[in-house]
């Protein structure tokens, strides 16, 4: 199993923290009045046009740039009846383009994705919204409640929602960081399957490594649906589903959960320097 062992990026102290700097702030406030899932005709027309651009240009470029391979796509057909009425997806977050890779791999499905609020305010915010980005509100409980209500609506309508359970992007990082419980909570509260996926790495060949300076090639591994344990309630059910989804992502990434350097559930967990 190839581990890129990146040293270029100063990974933060806590495993859910961000280290990339977003230069632009357009001032958008993500409060209770914000349209977290915009279904207005004008916005949906823009999304349709943007999806044409994605299919014709962006997805092929993404596959080429990441050297993307997909394993387990047959699970989408095998469990189609379970997934057709809405699903929550989770994966590790290891590249700025990894959601484009997921979107490309899951066609014709077009999952929405939860996004760190500064990124939606930033230089690529409009494109993130058009690809299905839903900002994670940072203005208090009323905004969070409004966002969850919007998420309930899209899941009830049969849409899919992708969540990065680690909470942030650490490029080319191999260990699976602890998962925040929100993904499990959303899956349980909406009574939808939770579909685990994981990115693993392949060592690039001489041309990609020395000419194009690529650190690693990517494989997206698609798992099988998980469900909340009906014998458990509330936080106990969320913790259980969170831990099981973390174990599943570890295995899909080629890591024995017992050998992973992090616990499954985030609890102000600090970075482990394993090099």
ABEGO torsion letter per residue (X at the ends): XBBAGBAABBBBABAABBABBBABBAGBBBBAABBABBABAAAAAAAAAAAAAAAAAAAAAAAAAAGBBBBGAAAAAAAAAAAAAEBBBBBBBABAAAAAAAAAAAOABBBBBBBBAAAAABAAAAAAAAAGBBBBBAAEAAAAAAAAAAAAAAAAAGBBBBBBAAGBBBBGBABBBBBBAAAAAAAAAAGBBBBBBBBBBBBBBAAAAAAAGBABBBBBBBBBBBBBBAABBEAAAAAAAAAAAAAAAAAAAGBBAAABABBABBBGBBBBBAX
